[in-house]
Amino acid sequence: MRARLVPPQYPTLGEYDDREAGVVSQHLAWSRQAHISLWVASWWGPDKREDRTLLQSVLPHPELADINIALFYETTGRTRSFSSFDAVGPDIAYMAQHYFNHPNYLKIDGKPVLFVYLTRVLSRNGTLGEVVEAMRASAAQAGHELYLIGDEVFGQPPNSSNALGLLDAVTNYDVYGSMGAKGYAGQGAVDRYYRAQAQWRTLAHEAGAAFVPAATPGFNDKGVRDGHEATSRKLDSDAEYGSLFRAMLEQAIEHTDDATGNMLLITSWNEWHEDTQIEPVGEAPPTYVDDSDSGEAFSEGLSYEGYGERYLEILREAAVR
């Protein structure tokens, strides 16, 4: 979307190749600046672009040092949109061979951590147990006991959920969809979202699972698809830029768990196509004008700034606090 603004707003690094050593180096430096200690990386299968990038450019990087890496298992791609689970076992065996023994791969209680996208769809379809069993069995054959964090949290919690007990921890990846706020979210929507998150956390604990809260700076996917209304990065029209992110972090940190090392997830680092990124943008004055015929089909009339390192600073302040 930001490429369609007038003038366009590009990453501080420009349109970069995330396999270049200098790019990885800068991302690592920015991460440490914001007290980010974990990258959860999208994974679509053996020898896919993401897999090659991680194995060839990220994990061997000489400056990786204390940054942990974990995989985000893209179920939609690896299960043929939840219709076939034949790849699950071999995928875990591949991860065990190529990732789990790496010193920077995230472990909790000595167990390699795997984030699993849309477990809530698997549980709704009645197939989560089958998938989890296949994952744990394949990992066990390779000498590992998995720590599974499922994308199970969305919207209002049910009265009870057997699915939570199948997982070691649960989280909410789609913060935008779960919060359900369009335009200016306002403090009320943030409050309602974290009240629901607190209820999810209680439900998870009752099932023996840990809870990982999440936050996001905003949302706009108009540059890549139709069908979703944007959420501004400002709480309201008069608020400062970044106020939504700041308000979410203030409450998210109250819901972290000791069992996960007080993990808190941000959606996202550089998911530019949904404009959830906190990666630095070249500094530029605010604009709502875009290159569409109407002049605001992509911005939806919301103002966007070339925010520089604003979101790294907001996150750093929250992490310190």
Beta strands, then each sheet from edge to edge (+ up, - down):
strand 1: 38-43
strand 2: 68-73
strand 3: 107-108
strand 4: 111-116
strand 5: 147-151
strand 6: 169-171
strand 7: 210-212
strand 8: 214-215
strand 9: 265-266
strand 10: 281-287
strand 11: 304-308
sheet 1: 1+ 2+ 4+ 3-
sheet 2: 1+ 2+ 4+ 5+ 6+ 7+
sheet 3: 8+ 9+
sheet 4: 10+ 11-
end
